[in-house]
Amino acid sequence: MNDHAKSRLLFEQARQTVEQTIPANPGDASRPALLGQIYAGLGLKTEAVREGERAVELLPESKDALDGPAMTLVLEEVAHPLASI
């Protein structure tokens, strides 16, 4: 716990992996949603929000009542993260 250097390294590794999968799966909303969460973990809020918005665009609640709200929640989480407790 509290190993910020290791956390950053792991987020960077995850970022590279997920970024590589997006071109092969351009319609999969879960990938930009995950990438947005990774960017948020790296402190890249602008990029995190952009990916969260992309996830909502790909899978809006109006098209999918089950998974659409999950994309909206990801956007909310990356746009307005809770303060650390």
PDB file of N, CA, C and O in Angstrom, chain B, residues numbered from 101:
ATOM      1  N   MET B 101       0.839  -1.179   0.000  1.00  0.00           N
ATOM      2  CA  MET B 101       0.000   0.000   0.000  1.00  0.00           C
ATOM      3  C   MET B 101       0.886   1.244   0.000  1.00  0.00           C
ATOM      4  O   MET B 101       2.002   1.235   0.519  1.00  0.00           O
ATOM      5  N   ASN B 102       0.374   2.280  -0.577  1.00  0.00           N
ATOM      6  CA  ASN B 102       1.075   3.561  -0.674  1.00  0.00           C
ATOM      7  C   ASN B 102       2.375   3.464  -1.449  1.00  0.00           C
ATOM      8  O   ASN B 102       3.277   4.268  -1.213  1.00  0.00           O
ATOM      9  N   ASP B 103       2.508   2.517  -2.361  1.00  0.00           N
ATOM     10  CA  ASP B 103       3.687   2.405  -3.216  1.00  0.00           C
ATOM     11  C   ASP B 103       3.329   3.072  -4.545  1.00  0.00           C
ATOM     12  O   ASP B 103       2.949   2.408  -5.509  1.00  0.00           O
ATOM     13  N   HIS B 104       3.461   4.396  -4.571  1.00  0.00           N
ATOM     14  CA  HIS B 104       3.017   5.174  -5.731  1.00  0.00           C
ATOM     15  C   HIS B 104       3.824   4.858  -6.984  1.00  0.00           C
ATOM     16  O   HIS B 104       3.275   4.843  -8.086  1.00  0.00           O
ATOM     17  N   ALA B 105       5.115   4.608  -6.826  1.00  0.00           N
ATOM     18  CA  ALA B 105       5.940   4.289  -7.991  1.00  0.00           C
ATOM     19  C   ALA B 105       5.485   2.972  -8.628  1.00  0.00           C
ATOM     20  O   ALA B 105       5.376   2.877  -9.850  1.00  0.00           O
ATOM     21  N   LYS B 106       5.224   1.971  -7.810  1.00  0.00           N
ATOM     22  CA  LYS B 106       4.771   0.687  -8.342  1.00  0.00           C
ATOM     23  C   LYS B 106       3.380   0.824  -8.957  1.00  0.00           C
ATOM     24  O   LYS B 106       3.105   0.241 -10.006  1.00  0.00           O
ATOM     25  N   SER B 107       2.509   1.587  -8.314  1.00  0.00           N
ATOM     26  CA  SER B 107       1.160   1.810  -8.851  1.00  0.00           C
ATOM     27  C   SER B 107       1.241   2.453 -10.227  1.00  0.00           C
ATOM     28  O   SER B 107       0.561   2.026 -11.160  1.00  0.00           O
ATOM     29  N   ARG B 108       2.068   3.472 -10.350  1.00  0.00           N
ATOM     30  CA  ARG B 108       2.215   4.168 -11.633  1.00  0.00           C
ATOM     31  C   ARG B 108       2.732   3.208 -12.708  1.00  0.00           C
ATOM     32  O   ARG B 108       2.238   3.211 -13.835  1.00  0.00           O
ATOM     33  N   LEU B 109       3.714   2.399 -12.360  1.00  0.00           N
ATOM     34  CA  LEU B 109       4.262   1.430 -13.308  1.00  0.00           C
ATOM     35  C   LEU B 109       3.178   0.469 -13.781  1.00  0.00           C
ATOM     36  O   LEU B 109       3.070   0.195 -14.976  1.00  0.00           O
ATOM     37  N   LEU B 110       2.383  -0.039 -12.860  1.00  0.00           N
ATOM     38  CA  LEU B 110       1.313  -0.979 -13.221  1.00  0.00           C
ATOM     39  C   LEU B 110       0.235  -0.303 -14.069  1.00  0.00           C
ATOM     40  O   LEU B 110      -0.270  -0.901 -15.019  1.00  0.00           O
ATOM     41  N   PHE B 111      -0.119   0.933 -13.735  1.00  0.00           N
ATOM     42  CA  PHE B 111      -1.098   1.668 -14.559  1.00  0.00           C
ATOM     43  C   PHE B 111      -0.547   1.883 -15.967  1.00  0.00           C
ATOM     44  O   PHE B 111      -1.290   1.766 -16.942  1.00  0.00           O
ATOM     45  N   GLU B 112       0.740   2.195 -16.086  1.00  0.00           N
ATOM     46  CA  GLU B 112       1.351   2.404 -17.404  1.00  0.00           C
ATOM     47  C   GLU B 112       1.328   1.118 -18.217  1.00  0.00           C
ATOM     48  O   GLU B 112       1.046   1.145 -19.415  1.00  0.00           O
ATOM     49  N   GLN B 113       1.621  -0.002 -17.579  1.00  0.00           N
ATOM     50  CA  GLN B 113       1.574  -1.287 -18.275  1.00  0.00           C
ATOM     51  C   GLN B 113       0.152  -1.594 -18.739  1.00  0.00           C
ATOM     52  O   GLN B 113      -0.056  -2.050 -19.864  1.00  0.00           O
ATOM     53  N   ALA B 114      -0.811  -1.346 -17.882  1.00  0.00           N
ATOM     54  CA  ALA B 114      -2.216  -1.571 -18.235  1.00  0.00           C
ATOM     55  C   ALA B 114      -2.630  -0.650 -19.374  1.00  0.00           C
ATOM     56  O   ALA B 114      -3.336  -1.072 -20.290  1.00  0.00           O
ATOM     57  N   ARG B 115      -2.194   0.606 -19.320  1.00  0.00           N
ATOM     58  CA  ARG B 115      -2.516   1.575 -20.379  1.00  0.00           C
ATOM     59  C   ARG B 115      -2.040   1.060 -21.728  1.00  0.00           C
ATOM     60  O   ARG B 115      -2.794   1.069 -22.701  1.00  0.00           O
ATOM     61  N   GLN B 116      -0.797   0.614 -21.789  1.00  0.00           N
ATOM     62  CA  GLN B 116      -0.245   0.128 -23.053  1.00  0.00           C
ATOM     63  C   GLN B 116      -1.029  -1.070 -23.577  1.00  0.00           C
ATOM     64  O   GLN B 116      -1.318  -1.158 -24.771  1.00  0.00           O
ATOM     65  N   THR B 117      -1.362  -1.968 -22.703  1.00  0.00           N
ATOM     66  CA  THR B 117      -2.109  -3.163 -23.105  1.00  0.00           C
ATOM     67  C   THR B 117      -3.482  -2.800 -23.651  1.00  0.00           C
ATOM     68  O   THR B 117      -3.871  -3.273 -24.719  1.00  0.00           O
ATOM     69  N   VAL B 118      -4.218  -1.965 -22.928  1.00  0.00           N
ATOM     70  CA  VAL B 118      -5.579  -1.614 -23.344  1.00  0.00           C
ATOM     71  C   VAL B 118      -5.555  -0.760 -24.609  1.00  0.00           C
ATOM     72  O   VAL B 118      -6.375  -0.963 -25.504  1.00  0.00           O
ATOM     73  N   GLU B 119      -4.630   0.186 -24.695  1.00  0.00           N
ATOM     74  CA  GLU B 119      -4.549   1.016 -25.906  1.00  0.00           C
ATOM     75  C   GLU B 119      -4.331   0.158 -27.151  1.00  0.00           C
ATOM     76  O   GLU B 119      -4.842   0.488 -28.222  1.00  0.00           O
ATOM     77  N   GLN B 120      -3.591  -0.923 -27.029  1.00  0.00           N
ATOM     78  CA  GLN B 120      -3.326  -1.791 -28.179  1.00  0.00           C
ATOM     79  C   GLN B 120      -4.562  -2.562 -28.620  1.00  0.00           C
ATOM     80  O   GLN B 120      -4.658  -2.960 -29.781  1.00  0.00           O
ATOM     81  N   THR B 121      -5.506  -2.778 -27.714  1.00  0.00           N
ATOM     82  CA  THR B 121      -6.690  -3.564 -28.066  1.00  0.00           C
ATOM     83  C   THR B 121      -7.801  -2.737 -28.704  1.00  0.00           C
ATOM     84  O   THR B 121      -8.696  -3.292 -29.341  1.00  0.00           O
ATOM     85  N   ILE B 122      -7.756  -1.442 -28.542  1.00  0.00           N
ATOM     86  CA  ILE B 122      -8.861  -0.592 -29.024  1.00  0.00           C
ATOM     87  C   ILE B 122      -9.003  -0.603 -30.543  1.00  0.00           C
ATOM     88  O   ILE B 122     -10.128  -0.744 -31.024  1.00  0.00           O
ATOM     89  N   PRO B 123      -7.932  -0.464 -31.331  1.00  0.00           N
ATOM     90  CA  PRO B 123      -8.122  -0.456 -32.800  1.00  0.00           C
ATOM     91  C   PRO B 123      -8.781  -1.727 -33.340  1.00  0.00           C
ATOM     92  O   PRO B 123      -9.525  -1.663 -34.318  1.00  0.00           O
ATOM     93  N   ALA B 124      -8.523  -2.859 -32.729  1.00  0.00           N
ATOM     94  CA  ALA B 124      -9.120  -4.111 -33.199  1.00  0.00           C
ATOM     95  C   ALA B 124     -10.562  -4.276 -32.750  1.00  0.00           C
ATOM     96  O   ALA B 124     -11.270  -5.151 -33.249  1.00  0.00           O
ATOM     97  N   ASN B 125     -11.006  -3.442 -31.810  1.00  0.00           N
ATOM     98  CA  ASN B 125     -12.355  -3.545 -31.247  1.00  0.00           C
ATOM     99  C   ASN B 125     -12.977  -2.151 -31.118  1.00  0.00           C
ATOM    100  O   ASN B 125     -13.345  -1.749 -30.014  1.00  0.00           O
ATOM    101  N   PRO B 126     -13.100  -1.415 -32.213  1.00  0.00           N
ATOM    102  CA  PRO B 126     -13.524  -0.019 -32.122  1.00  0.00           C
ATOM    103  C   PRO B 126     -14.935   0.208 -31.589  1.00  0.00           C
ATOM    104  O   PRO B 126     -15.239   1.302 -31.115  1.00  0.00           O
ATOM    105  N   GLY B 127     -15.792  -0.787 -31.656  1.00  0.00           N
ATOM    106  CA  GLY B 127     -17.167  -0.623 -31.188  1.00  0.00           C
ATOM    107  C   GLY B 127     -17.409  -1.100 -29.778  1.00  0.00           C
ATOM    108  O   GLY B 127     -18.538  -1.037 -29.291  1.00  0.00           O
ATOM    109  N   ASP B 128     -16.379  -1.573 -29.111  1.00  0.00           N
ATOM    110  CA  ASP B 128     -16.506  -2.121 -27.758  1.00  0.00           C
ATOM    111  C   ASP B 128     -16.352  -0.996 -26.733  1.00  0.00           C
ATOM    112  O   ASP B 128     -15.248  -0.494 -26.522  1.00  0.00           O
ATOM    113  N   ALA B 129     -17.438  -0.607 -26.108  1.00  0.00           N
ATOM    114  CA  ALA B 129     -17.431   0.511 -25.155  1.00  0.00           C
ATOM    115  C   ALA B 129     -16.649   0.209 -23.888  1.00  0.00           C
ATOM    116  O   ALA B 129     -16.174   1.123 -23.216  1.00  0.00           O
ATOM    117  N   SER B 130     -16.515  -1.065 -23.561  1.00  0.00           N
ATOM    118  CA  SER B 130     -15.812  -1.393 -22.317  1.00  0.00           C
ATOM    119  C   SER B 130     -14.331  -1.032 -22.374  1.00  0.00           C
ATOM    120  O   SER B 130     -13.718  -0.767 -21.340  1.00  0.00           O
ATOM    121  N   ARG B 131     -13.763  -1.020 -23.551  1.00  0.00           N
ATOM    122  CA  ARG B 131     -12.336  -0.712 -23.672  1.00  0.00           C
ATOM    123  C   ARG B 131     -12.031   0.755 -23.401  1.00  0.00           C
ATOM    124  O   ARG B 131     -11.129   1.035 -22.611  1.00  0.00           O
ATOM    125  N   PRO B 132     -12.733   1.705 -24.011  1.00  0.00           N
ATOM    126  CA  PRO B 132     -12.469   3.093 -23.626  1.00  0.00           C
ATOM    127  C   PRO B 132     -12.865   3.382 -22.178  1.00  0.00           C
ATOM    128  O   PRO B 132     -12.268   4.241 -21.529  1.00  0.00           O
ATOM    129  N   ALA B 133     -13.874   2.664 -21.671  1.00  0.00           N
ATOM    130  CA  ALA B 133     -14.248   2.844 -20.266  1.00  0.00           C
ATOM    131  C   ALA B 133     -13.085   2.439 -19.361  1.00  0.00           C
ATOM    132  O   ALA B 133     -12.741   3.155 -18.422  1.00  0.00           O
ATOM    133  N   LEU B 134     -12.491   1.299 -19.648  1.00  0.00           N
ATOM    134  CA  LEU B 134     -11.347   0.831 -18.861  1.00  0.00           C
ATOM    135  C   LEU B 134     -10.159   1.765 -19.033  1.00  0.00           C
ATOM    136  O   LEU B 134      -9.469   2.082 -18.064  1.00  0.00           O
ATOM    137  N   LEU B 135      -9.923   2.204 -20.255  1.00  0.00           N
ATOM    138  CA  LEU B 135      -8.818   3.128 -20.499  1.00  0.00           C
ATOM    139  C   LEU B 135      -9.027   4.435 -19.744  1.00  0.00           C
ATOM    140  O   LEU B 135      -8.071   5.018 -19.232  1.00  0.00           O
ATOM    141  N   GLY B 136     -10.262   4.891 -19.673  1.00  0.00           N
ATOM    142  CA  GLY B 136     -10.558   6.097 -18.897  1.00  0.00           C
ATOM    143  C   GLY B 136     -10.227   5.914 -17.425  1.00  0.00           C
ATOM    144  O   GLY B 136      -9.699   6.823 -16.785  1.00  0.00           O
ATOM    145  N   GLN B 137     -10.532   4.758 -16.897  1.00  0.00           N
ATOM    146  CA  GLN B 137     -10.206   4.486 -15.493  1.00  0.00           C
ATOM    147  C   GLN B 137      -8.690   4.422 -15.289  1.00  0.00           C
ATOM    148  O   GLN B 137      -8.179   4.877 -14.265  1.00  0.00           O
ATOM    149  N   ILE B 138      -7.989   3.869 -16.244  1.00  0.00           N
ATOM    150  CA  ILE B 138      -6.532   3.817 -16.161  1.00  0.00           C
ATOM    151  C   ILE B 138      -5.953   5.224 -16.219  1.00  0.00           C
ATOM    152  O   ILE B 138      -5.082   5.573 -15.423  1.00  0.00           O
ATOM    153  N   TYR B 139      -6.435   6.032 -17.161  1.00  0.00           N
ATOM    154  CA  TYR B 139      -5.963   7.420 -17.244  1.00  0.00           C
ATOM    155  C   TYR B 139      -6.230   8.160 -15.937  1.00  0.00           C
ATOM    156  O   TYR B 139      -5.389   8.931 -15.474  1.00  0.00           O
ATOM    157  N   ALA B 140      -7.382   7.928 -15.352  1.00  0.00           N
ATOM    158  CA  ALA B 140      -7.694   8.569 -14.071  1.00  0.00           C
ATOM    159  C   ALA B 140      -6.687   8.142 -13.006  1.00  0.00           C
ATOM    160  O   ALA B 140      -6.236   8.961 -12.205  1.00  0.00           O
ATOM    161  N   GLY B 141      -6.337   6.859 -13.001  1.00  0.00           N
ATOM    162  CA  GLY B 141      -5.352   6.370 -12.050  1.00  0.00           C
ATOM    163  C   GLY B 141      -3.984   6.996 -12.251  1.00  0.00           C
ATOM    164  O   GLY B 141      -3.192   7.106 -11.316  1.00  0.00           O
ATOM    165  N   LEU B 142      -3.719   7.406 -13.488  1.00  0.00           N
ATOM    166  CA  LEU B 142      -2.457   8.074 -13.799  1.00  0.00           C
ATOM    167  C   LEU B 142      -2.527   9.584 -13.577  1.00  0.00           C
ATOM    168  O   LEU B 142      -1.533  10.289 -13.746  1.00  0.00           O
ATOM    169  N   GLY B 143      -3.706  10.073 -13.198  1.00  0.00           N
ATOM    170  CA  GLY B 143      -3.869  11.510 -12.976  1.00  0.00           C
ATOM    171  C   GLY B 143      -4.103  12.300 -14.244  1.00  0.00           C
ATOM    172  O   GLY B 143      -3.945  13.521 -14.243  1.00  0.00           O
ATOM    173  N   LEU B 144      -4.475  11.634 -15.332  1.00  0.00           N
ATOM    174  CA  LEU B 144      -4.714  12.291 -16.622  1.00  0.00           C
ATOM    175  C   LEU B 144      -6.215  12.520 -16.807  1.00  0.00           C
ATOM    176  O   LEU B 144      -6.885  11.801 -17.548  1.00  0.00           O
ATOM    177  N   LYS B 145      -6.718  13.528 -16.121  1.00  0.00           N
ATOM    178  CA  LYS B 145      -8.171  13.741 -16.068  1.00  0.00           C
ATOM    179  C   LYS B 145      -8.774  14.037 -17.438  1.00  0.00           C
ATOM    180  O   LYS B 145      -9.821  13.484 -17.777  1.00  0.00           O
ATOM    181  N   THR B 146      -8.141  14.890 -18.224  1.00  0.00           N
ATOM    182  CA  THR B 146      -8.691  15.236 -19.536  1.00  0.00           C
ATOM    183  C   THR B 146      -8.845  13.996 -20.400  1.00  0.00           C
ATOM    184  O   THR B 146      -9.882  13.795 -21.033  1.00  0.00           O
ATOM    185  N   GLU B 147      -7.819  13.176 -20.425  1.00  0.00           N
ATOM    186  CA  GLU B 147      -7.850  11.950 -21.211  1.00  0.00           C
ATOM    187  C   GLU B 147      -8.869  10.970 -20.640  1.00  0.00           C
ATOM    188  O   GLU B 147      -9.564  10.285 -21.390  1.00  0.00           O
ATOM    189  N   ALA B 148      -8.958  10.903 -19.326  1.00  0.00           N
ATOM    190  CA  ALA B 148      -9.915  10.013 -18.670  1.00  0.00           C
ATOM    191  C   ALA B 148     -11.345  10.382 -19.040  1.00  0.00           C
ATOM    192  O   ALA B 148     -12.150   9.509 -19.365  1.00  0.00           O
ATOM    193  N   VAL B 149     -11.658  11.661 -18.991  1.00  0.00           N
ATOM    194  CA  VAL B 149     -13.005  12.125 -19.326  1.00  0.00           C
ATOM    195  C   VAL B 149     -13.298  11.870 -20.797  1.00  0.00           C
ATOM    196  O   VAL B 149     -14.400  11.448 -21.149  1.00  0.00           O
ATOM    197  N   ARG B 150     -12.318  12.123 -21.654  1.00  0.00           N
ATOM    198  CA  ARG B 150     -12.510  11.875 -23.095  1.00  0.00           C
ATOM    199  C   ARG B 150     -12.881  10.413 -23.343  1.00  0.00           C
ATOM    200  O   ARG B 150     -13.799  10.131 -24.114  1.00  0.00           O
ATOM    201  N   GLU B 151     -12.185   9.492 -22.702  1.00  0.00           N
ATOM    202  CA  GLU B 151     -12.468   8.071 -22.900  1.00  0.00           C
ATOM    203  C   GLU B 151     -13.801   7.681 -22.272  1.00  0.00           C
ATOM    204  O   GLU B 151     -14.523   6.852 -22.825  1.00  0.00           O
ATOM    205  N   GLY B 152     -14.134   8.265 -21.129  1.00  0.00           N
ATOM    206  CA  GLY B 152     -15.435   8.015 -20.518  1.00  0.00           C
ATOM    207  C   GLY B 152     -16.572   8.476 -21.415  1.00  0.00           C
ATOM    208  O   GLY B 152     -17.587   7.793 -21.549  1.00  0.00           O
ATOM    209  N   GLU B 153     -16.394   9.640 -22.027  1.00  0.00           N
ATOM    210  CA  GLU B 153     -17.408  10.152 -22.958  1.00  0.00           C
ATOM    211  C   GLU B 153     -17.524   9.254 -24.183  1.00  0.00           C
ATOM    212  O   GLU B 153     -18.619   9.036 -24.701  1.00  0.00           O
ATOM    213  N   ARG B 154     -16.400   8.742 -24.636  1.00  0.00           N
ATOM    214  CA  ARG B 154     -16.403   7.835 -25.786  1.00  0.00           C
ATOM    215  C   ARG B 154     -17.177   6.552 -25.454  1.00  0.00           C
ATOM    216  O   ARG B 154     -17.941   6.049 -26.278  1.00  0.00           O
ATOM    217  N   ALA B 155     -16.973   6.036 -24.254  1.00  0.00           N
ATOM    218  CA  ALA B 155     -17.684   4.824 -23.829  1.00  0.00           C
ATOM    219  C   ALA B 155     -19.194   5.064 -23.815  1.00  0.00           C
ATOM    220  O   ALA B 155     -19.964   4.217 -24.269  1.00  0.00           O
ATOM    221  N   VAL B 156     -19.613   6.213 -23.296  1.00  0.00           N
ATOM    222  CA  VAL B 156     -21.045   6.547 -23.257  1.00  0.00           C
ATOM    223  C   VAL B 156     -21.590   6.739 -24.669  1.00  0.00           C
ATOM    224  O   VAL B 156     -22.727   6.364 -24.956  1.00  0.00           O
ATOM    225  N   GLU B 157     -20.786   7.319 -25.539  1.00  0.00           N
ATOM    226  CA  GLU B 157     -21.201   7.507 -26.931  1.00  0.00           C
ATOM    227  C   GLU B 157     -21.402   6.154 -27.627  1.00  0.00           C
ATOM    228  O   GLU B 157     -22.355   5.969 -28.384  1.00  0.00           O
ATOM    229  N   LEU B 158     -20.496   5.222 -27.358  1.00  0.00           N
ATOM    230  CA  LEU B 158     -20.596   3.906 -27.984  1.00  0.00           C
ATOM    231  C   LEU B 158     -21.744   3.076 -27.434  1.00  0.00           C
ATOM    232  O   LEU B 158     -22.354   2.292 -28.161  1.00  0.00           O
ATOM    233  N   LEU B 159     -22.039   3.246 -26.148  1.00  0.00           N
ATOM    234  CA  LEU B 159     -23.078   2.426 -25.524  1.00  0.00           C
ATOM    235  C   LEU B 159     -23.936   3.283 -24.586  1.00  0.00           C
ATOM    236  O   LEU B 159     -23.824   3.178 -23.365  1.00  0.00           O
ATOM    237  N   PRO B 160     -24.786   4.125 -25.163  1.00  0.00           N
ATOM    238  CA  PRO B 160     -25.641   4.972 -24.319  1.00  0.00           C
ATOM    239  C   PRO B 160     -26.732   4.150 -23.634  1.00  0.00           C
ATOM    240  O   PRO B 160     -27.105   3.068 -24.088  1.00  0.00           O
ATOM    241  N   GLU B 161     -27.218   4.687 -22.552  1.00  0.00           N
ATOM    242  CA  GLU B 161     -28.291   4.030 -21.807  1.00  0.00           C
ATOM    243  C   GLU B 161     -29.520   3.805 -22.680  1.00  0.00           C
ATOM    244  O   GLU B 161     -30.252   2.835 -22.486  1.00  0.00           O
ATOM    245  N   SER B 162     -29.748   4.691 -23.633  1.00  0.00           N
ATOM    246  CA  SER B 162     -30.921   4.564 -24.497  1.00  0.00           C
ATOM    247  C   SER B 162     -30.837   3.348 -25.420  1.00  0.00           C
ATOM    248  O   SER B 162     -31.859   2.886 -25.929  1.00  0.00           O
ATOM    249  N   LYS B 163     -29.634   2.831 -25.637  1.00  0.00           N
ATOM    250  CA  LYS B 163     -29.470   1.652 -26.489  1.00  0.00           C
ATOM    251  C   LYS B 163     -29.296   0.367 -25.690  1.00  0.00           C
ATOM    252  O   LYS B 163     -29.585  -0.720 -26.191  1.00  0.00           O
ATOM    253  N   ASP B 164     -28.831   0.482 -24.462  1.00  0.00           N
ATOM    254  CA  ASP B 164     -28.585  -0.705 -23.645  1.00  0.00           C
ATOM    255  C   ASP B 164     -28.870  -0.367 -22.189  1.00  0.00           C
ATOM    256  O   ASP B 164     -28.067   0.285 -21.521  1.00  0.00           O
ATOM    257  N   ALA B 165     -30.022  -0.819 -21.707  1.00  0.00           N
ATOM    258  CA  ALA B 165     -30.453  -0.485 -20.344  1.00  0.00           C
ATOM    259  C   ALA B 165     -29.652  -1.216 -19.275  1.00  0.00           C
ATOM    260  O   ALA B 165     -29.719  -0.851 -18.101  1.00  0.00           O
ATOM    261  N   LEU B 166     -28.899  -2.236 -19.656  1.00  0.00           N
ATOM    262  CA  LEU B 166     -28.118  -2.979 -18.679  1.00  0.00           C
ATOM    263  C   LEU B 166     -26.688  -2.447 -18.593  1.00  0.00           C
ATOM    264  O   LEU B 166     -26.227  -2.082 -17.511  1.00  0.00           O
ATOM    265  N   ASP B 167     -25.992  -2.401 -19.714  1.00  0.00           N
ATOM    266  CA  ASP B 167     -24.594  -1.981 -19.706  1.00  0.00           C
ATOM    267  C   ASP B 167     -24.402  -0.486 -19.943  1.00  0.00           C
ATOM    268  O   ASP B 167     -23.361   0.063 -19.582  1.00  0.00           O
ATOM    269  N   GLY B 168     -25.371   0.172 -20.535  1.00  0.00           N
ATOM    270  CA  GLY B 168     -25.271   1.617 -20.752  1.00  0.00           C
ATOM    271  C   GLY B 168     -25.067   2.399 -19.460  1.00  0.00           C
ATOM    272  O   GLY B 168     -24.204   3.276 -19.412  1.00  0.00           O
ATOM    273  N   PRO B 169     -25.834   2.108 -18.413  1.00  0.00           N
ATOM    274  CA  PRO B 169     -25.620   2.818 -17.152  1.00  0.00           C
ATOM    275  C   PRO B 169     -24.217   2.590 -16.569  1.00  0.00           C
ATOM    276  O   PRO B 169     -23.685   3.461 -15.882  1.00  0.00           O
ATOM    277  N   ALA B 170     -23.627   1.437 -16.837  1.00  0.00           N
ATOM    278  CA  ALA B 170     -22.264   1.181 -16.357  1.00  0.00           C
ATOM    279  C   ALA B 170     -21.279   2.140 -17.019  1.00  0.00           C
ATOM    280  O   ALA B 170     -20.327   2.594 -16.383  1.00  0.00           O
ATOM    281  N   MET B 171     -21.506   2.449 -18.298  1.00  0.00           N
ATOM    282  CA  MET B 171     -20.627   3.390 -18.999  1.00  0.00           C
ATOM    283  C   MET B 171     -20.817   4.804 -18.423  1.00  0.00           C
ATOM    284  O   MET B 171     -19.855   5.556 -18.274  1.00  0.00           O
ATOM    285  N   THR B 172     -22.060   5.147 -18.105  1.00  0.00           N
ATOM    286  CA  THR B 172     -22.341   6.445 -17.496  1.00  0.00           C
ATOM    287  C   THR B 172     -21.652   6.552 -16.136  1.00  0.00           C
ATOM    288  O   THR B 172     -21.113   7.603 -15.790  1.00  0.00           O
ATOM    289  N   LEU B 173     -21.672   5.477 -15.377  1.00  0.00           N
ATOM    290  CA  LEU B 173     -21.005   5.482 -14.066  1.00  0.00           C
ATOM    291  C   LEU B 173     -19.500   5.654 -14.201  1.00  0.00           C
ATOM    292  O   LEU B 173     -18.882   6.364 -13.409  1.00  0.00           O
ATOM    293  N   VAL B 174     -18.911   5.010 -15.195  1.00  0.00           N
ATOM    294  CA  VAL B 174     -17.468   5.179 -15.413  1.00  0.00           C
ATOM    295  C   VAL B 174     -17.165   6.643 -15.717  1.00  0.00           C
ATOM    296  O   VAL B 174     -16.223   7.213 -15.167  1.00  0.00           O
ATOM    297  N   LEU B 175     -17.956   7.243 -16.584  1.00  0.00           N
ATOM    298  CA  LEU B 175     -17.743   8.652 -16.905  1.00  0.00           C
ATOM    299  C   LEU B 175     -17.845   9.509 -15.650  1.00  0.00           C
ATOM    300  O   LEU B 175     -17.017  10.393 -15.431  1.00  0.00           O
ATOM    301  N   GLU B 176     -18.831   9.259 -14.850  1.00  0.00           N
ATOM    302  CA  GLU B 176     -19.002  10.027 -13.608  1.00  0.00           C
ATOM    303  C   GLU B 176     -17.806   9.830 -12.680  1.00  0.00           C
ATOM    304  O   GLU B 176     -17.312  10.785 -12.079  1.00  0.00           O
ATOM    305  N   GLU B 177     -17.350   8.599 -12.570  1.00  0.00           N
ATOM    306  CA  GLU B 177     -16.218   8.305 -11.683  1.00  0.00           C
ATOM    307  C   GLU B 177     -14.943   9.012 -12.116  1.00  0.00           C
ATOM    308  O   GLU B 177     -14.210   9.532 -11.275  1.00  0.00           O
ATOM    309  N   VAL B 178     -14.668   9.040 -13.419  1.00  0.00           N
ATOM    310  CA  VAL B 178     -13.429   9.672 -13.872  1.00  0.00           C
ATOM    311  C   VAL B 178     -13.544  11.186 -13.932  1.00  0.00           C
ATOM    312  O   VAL B 178     -12.547  11.892 -13.775  1.00  0.00           O
ATOM    313  N   ALA B 179     -14.753  11.693 -14.157  1.00  0.00           N
ATOM    314  CA  ALA B 179     -14.945  13.139 -14.219  1.00  0.00           C
ATOM    315  C   ALA B 179     -14.999  13.779 -12.839  1.00  0.00           C
ATOM    316  O   ALA B 179     -14.577  14.921 -12.658  1.00  0.00           O
ATOM    317  N   HIS B 180     -15.524  13.034 -11.863  1.00  0.00           N
ATOM    318  CA  HIS B 180     -15.708  13.571 -10.511  1.00  0.00           C
ATOM    319  C   HIS B 180     -15.264  12.544  -9.472  1.00  0.00           C
ATOM    320  O   HIS B 180     -16.087  12.017  -8.724  1.00  0.00           O
ATOM    321  N   PRO B 181     -13.959  12.263  -9.428  1.00  0.00           N
ATOM    322  CA  PRO B 181     -13.507  11.245  -8.457  1.00  0.00           C
ATOM    323  C   PRO B 181     -13.704  11.702  -7.036  1.00  0.00           C
ATOM    324  O   PRO B 181     -13.623  12.892  -6.728  1.00  0.00           O
ATOM    325  N   LEU B 182     -13.964  10.746  -6.175  1.00  0.00           N
ATOM    326  CA  LEU B 182     -14.107  11.046  -4.749  1.00  0.00           C
ATOM    327  C   LEU B 182     -12.735  11.379  -4.174  1.00  0.00           C
ATOM    328  O   LEU B 182     -11.717  10.850  -4.621  1.00  0.00           O
ATOM    329  N   ALA B 183     -12.723  12.240  -3.204  1.00  0.00           N
ATOM    330  CA  ALA B 183     -11.463  12.559  -2.553  1.00  0.00           C
ATOM    331  C   ALA B 183     -10.953  11.323  -1.814  1.00  0.00           C
ATOM    332  O   ALA B 183     -11.740  10.514  -1.321  1.00  0.00           O
ATOM    333  N   SER B 184      -9.660  11.190  -1.744  1.00  0.00           N
ATOM    334  CA  SER B 184      -9.079  10.047  -1.029  1.00  0.00           C
ATOM    335  C   SER B 184      -9.474  10.100   0.428  1.00  0.00           C
ATOM    336  O   SER B 184      -9.508  11.162   1.051  1.00  0.00           O
ATOM    337  N   ILE B 185      -9.769   8.940   0.948  1.00  0.00           N
ATOM    338  CA  ILE B 185     -10.182   8.855   2.362  1.00  0.00           C
ATOM    339  C   ILE B 185      -9.000   8.492   3.209  1.00  0.00           C
ATOM    340  O   ILE B 185      -9.128   8.369   4.427  1.00  0.00           O
TER     341      ILE B 185
END
